[in-house]
Amino acid sequence: MTGPELTRVPTAVGDLRAGIWIPEGGANVPGLVVVDGSGDGAFDDFGDWPAWLASCGAAVLVHDKPGCGGSPGDWTAQTLDDRAAETLAAVSVLRRHPAVAGRPIGLLGISQGGWVSLRAAVEGGADRSVDFVVTLSGPGVGPAEQERVRIERELRGDRVSAADLAEALAWVDERTRRLIGGEPVTDVIAYQSRYADRPWFTIATRYFDDPRTMRFLAGILAFDPVEYMPDVSCPVLALFGAEDPLVPVPESVAAFATHLRRLDGLAVFPGADHGLFTGPPDPTRSRSDQLAPGFVPMFTEFLAKR
């Protein structure tokens, strides 16, 4: 397989760099837009992952996040609705590629990208812009609950006292209320700094400790995927790792199983983490070889049926 074909995805903030990977002999294959998770990210940060995805039988498009890889914009200024609109723009670009002419095009939503994929599937539902969705560790709960679970698990792993854990989670809940209520992020940060001497402070504030990241958090906290699941009309494959430290897997499985109209597959892979890997990176092995047993055939079969 050769390297990616370079292209651009037009968005409200300008054209984002993107690459398209075509499998060997890849005429007449379904398309797959990768919807990245949280944080920054350029399309060429994915290494050989897009090529591996393409080898499973799809033309794969990956694009920069705004403000990354030389692309314009600022990902921290986005809401999940903004990300959904960006995703649908990427679908339109991939749909014009001759390798996928007339074939279904779907989304691979990774982590936070799972929320975005569900939102995009609903937004594009009227004209069937999105033909299928695969979520990879995409929470079935909203950002507020998922973030609370992540922090609680990290603090328990850090062996903080019961009193410190209770105080930390009380602040996390209060921060959520303040941000959803529209309190200025600078005021929330100033109040948060009162706890700077607490043993839980670093873990509880690690990713949201400046105005840019706190503003991003404020913009997504009220999102609830369950509100959108009943309106997703395309088939969905939902995949989780049983040892995922970031996602409440049982609650997520229940949400997908209860609220989706077309859940074509759902799996929880034993021993797998947030990336569905069963171990830390091993320089002597391809990272794809460390994926949970059963993931590759399930994913490949799902694509083949499109």
C-alpha positions in Angstrom: 0.0 0.0 0.0 1.3 3.4 -1.0 1.2 6.5 1.3 -1.9 8.6 1.6 -3.4 10.8 -1.1 -3.3 14.3 0.3 -6.5 16.4 0.3 -8.3 19.1 2.2 -11.5 19.1 4.2 -13.4 22.5 4.0 -14.8 23.7 7.3 -16.0 26.8 9.0 -12.5 27.7 10.1 -10.8 26.9 6.8 -9.4 23.9 5.0 -8.0 21.1 7.2 -5.2 18.9 5.9 -6.2 15.3 5.3 -5.0 12.0 3.9 -6.9 9.2 2.2 -5.6 5.7 2.3 -6.8 3.2 -0.3 -6.4 -0.6 0.1 -4.5 -2.6 -2.5 -6.7 -3.2 -5.5 -9.1 -0.9 -3.7 -11.7 0.0 -6.3 -15.3 -0.2 -5.1 -14.8 -0.3 -1.4 -16.7 1.4 1.5 -15.4 4.6 2.9 -14.4 5.2 6.5 -13.8 8.7 8.1 -11.8 8.5 11.3 -13.2 10.8 14.0 -10.4 11.4 16.5 -10.7 11.5 20.3 -9.9 14.3 22.8 -7.0 16.6 22.7 -5.0 17.9 19.7 -4.1 15.8 16.7 -2.7 16.0 13.2 -3.6 13.3 10.6 0.0 12.2 10.3 0.2 11.5 14.0 -1.7 8.3 13.4 1.4 6.5 12.1 0.5 3.2 10.3 -3.0 3.0 11.9 -4.9 4.4 8.8 -3.0 2.1 6.5 -3.9 -0.9 8.7 -7.6 0.2 8.8 -7.6 0.4 5.0 -6.2 -3.1 4.8 -9.4 -4.2 6.5 -11.3 -3.3 3.4 -12.1 0.4 3.3 -10.9 3.7 1.9 -9.9 5.7 5.0 -9.8 9.5 5.5 -8.1 11.1 8.5 -7.8 14.9 8.9 -6.2 17.4 11.2 -8.0 18.9 14.1 -8.3 22.7 13.8 -5.0 24.3 14.7 -3.0 21.1 14.4 -0.5 20.0 11.7 -0.5 23.5 10.1 -4.3 23.6 9.7 -6.2 26.7 10.6 -8.5 27.1 13.6 -8.4 26.1 17.3 -9.8 22.7 18.4 -10.3 24.1 21.9 -12.8 26.5 20.5 -15.0 23.7 19.2 -18.2 22.2 20.5 -19.2 18.6 19.7 -21.7 20.1 17.2 -18.7 21.8 15.5 -16.9 18.6 15.4 -19.9 16.8 13.9 -20.2 19.4 11.1 -16.5 19.0 10.4 -17.0 15.2 10.2 -19.8 15.5 7.7 -17.6 17.7 5.6 -15.0 15.0 5.6 -17.6 12.4 4.6 -18.5 14.7 1.6 -14.8 14.8 0.5 -14.4 11.0 0.8 -17.7 10.4 -1.1 -16.2 12.1 -4.1 -13.3 9.7 -4.3 -13.6 7.3 -7.2 -12.6 4.3 -5.0 -15.8 4.6 -3.0 -18.2 5.7 -5.8 -21.7 4.6 -4.9 -20.5 2.7 -1.8 -21.5 3.3 1.8 -19.4 5.7 3.9 -19.2 5.5 7.7 -17.4 6.8 10.7 -14.9 5.3 13.1 -15.4 7.3 16.3 -12.5 6.9 18.7 -13.2 7.7 22.3 -14.7 11.3 22.3 -15.0 10.7 18.6 -17.8 8.3 19.4 -20.0 11.1 20.7 -19.2 13.1 17.6 -20.0 10.2 15.3 -23.4 9.7 16.9 -24.1 13.4 16.6 -23.0 13.5 13.0 -25.1 10.4 12.1 -28.2 12.2 13.4 -27.3 15.5 11.8 -26.7 13.8 8.4 -29.7 11.4 8.8 -32.1 13.3 6.6 -29.9 12.7 3.5 -28.2 9.6 4.7 -24.8 11.2 4.8 -23.6 8.6 7.2 -24.2 5.0 6.3 -22.8 3.3 9.4 -20.9 4.0 12.6 -18.2 2.1 14.5 -17.5 3.4 18.0 -14.2 2.4 19.6 -14.3 3.1 23.3 -17.0 5.7 22.7 -18.7 6.3 26.0 -22.4 5.7 26.3 -22.5 8.3 29.0 -21.9 12.1 28.6 -18.7 14.0 29.2 -19.6 15.0 32.7 -20.1 11.5 33.9 -17.2 10.1 31.9 -14.8 12.7 33.3 -16.0 12.1 36.8 -15.4 8.4 36.4 -11.9 8.9 35.0 -10.9 11.2 37.9 -12.3 8.9 40.5 -10.4 5.9 39.1 -7.2 7.8 38.9 -7.5 9.0 42.5 -8.3 5.6 43.8 -5.2 4.3 41.9 -3.2 7.0 43.6 -4.5 5.8 47.0 -5.9 9.1 48.3 -7.8 9.0 51.5 -11.6 8.6 51.5 -12.0 12.2 52.7 -9.7 13.5 50.0 -11.6 11.5 47.3 -14.9 12.8 48.6 -13.6 16.4 48.5 -12.2 16.0 45.0 -15.4 14.6 43.5 -17.4 17.2 45.3 -15.3 19.8 43.5 -15.6 18.0 40.2 -19.4 18.1 40.5 -19.4 21.7 41.5 -17.1 22.6 38.6 -19.6 20.9 36.3 -22.5 22.8 37.7 -20.7 26.1 37.4 -19.5 25.5 33.8 -22.9 24.3 32.6 -24.5 27.2 34.4 -22.4 29.6 32.3 -20.0 30.9 34.9 -16.9 32.5 33.3 -14.1 30.0 33.0 -11.6 32.4 34.6 -13.8 32.6 37.7 -14.0 28.8 37.8 -10.2 28.5 37.5 -9.7 31.1 40.2 -12.0 29.2 42.6 -10.4 25.9 41.6 -7.0 27.3 42.6 -8.1 27.4 46.2 -7.6 23.6 46.3 -4.0 23.8 44.9 -2.5 22.3 48.1 -4.8 19.3 48.1 -3.2 15.9 47.3 -5.9 15.3 44.7 -5.5 18.6 42.9 -3.2 17.6 40.1 -5.2 14.6 39.0 -8.6 16.4 39.3 -7.4 19.4 37.2 -4.7 18.0 35.0 -6.4 18.5 31.6 -8.5 21.5 32.4 -6.3 24.1 34.2 -6.2 27.1 31.8 -8.9 29.2 30.1 -8.6 27.5 26.7 -9.1 23.9 27.9 -11.6 24.9 30.5 -13.7 26.7 27.9 -13.6 23.6 25.7 -14.8 21.5 28.7 -17.6 24.0 29.3 -18.7 23.6 25.7 -19.1 19.9 25.8 -20.2 19.0 29.4 -24.0 19.1 28.8 -23.8 16.7 25.9 -25.7 13.4 26.5 -25.3 10.7 23.8 -28.5 9.0 25.0 -30.5 12.0 23.7 -29.2 11.2 20.1 -29.1 7.4 20.1 -32.8 6.8 19.3 -32.4 9.1 16.2 -29.4 7.2 14.8 -30.9 5.4 11.8 -27.8 3.7 10.4 -26.2 0.5 11.7 -23.8 0.8 14.6 -21.0 -1.4 15.9 -19.9 -0.5 19.4 -16.6 -1.9 20.8 -15.2 -1.6 24.3 -12.2 -2.8 26.3 -13.0 -4.5 29.6 -10.0 -2.9 31.3 -10.7 0.6 29.9 -9.7 3.0 32.7 -11.4 6.0 31.2 -14.9 4.8 30.2 -17.6 3.3 32.5 -18.1 0.2 30.3 -21.1 -1.5 31.9 -23.1 1.8 31.9 -22.0 2.4 28.3 -23.0 -1.0 27.1 -26.4 -0.6 28.7 -27.0 2.7 27.0 -26.1 1.4 23.5 -28.1 -1.7 24.0 -31.2 0.1 25.2 -31.4 3.3 23.1 -30.0 2.5 19.6 -32.4 1.4 16.9 -29.9 -0.5 14.8 -27.2 -1.9 17.0 -25.5 -4.4 14.6 -22.9 -5.5 17.0 -21.6 -4.9 20.5 -18.5 -6.4 22.1 -16.5 -6.0 25.3 -13.0 -7.5 24.8 -11.4 -9.1 27.9 -8.1 -7.6 29.0 -8.3 -4.7 26.5 -7.7 -1.1 27.4 -9.0 2.2 26.0 -7.4 1.6 22.6 -8.5 -2.1 22.6 -4.9 -3.2 23.0 -4.0 -6.0 25.4 -0.6 -4.7 26.4 1.8 -1.8 26.4 3.6 -1.0 23.1 6.2 -3.6 22.2 8.9 -2.4 19.8 9.4 -5.9 18.5 5.7 -6.2 17.3 3.3 -4.2 15.2 0.9 -2.4 17.3 -2.0 -3.9 15.3 -0.8 -7.3 16.4 -1.5 -6.3 20.0 -5.2 -5.6 19.4 -7.7 -7.7 21.4 -8.3 -11.1 19.9 -11.6 -11.0 18.0 -11.5 -7.3 17.2 -10.0 -7.6 13.7 -12.4 -10.3 12.4 -15.4 -8.5 13.9 -14.4 -5.1 12.4 -13.5 -6.6 9.0 -16.7 -8.6 8.8 -18.7 -5.5 9.6 -17.0 -3.5 6.8 -17.5 -6.4 4.4 -21.3 -6.3 4.9 -21.6 -2.7 4.0 
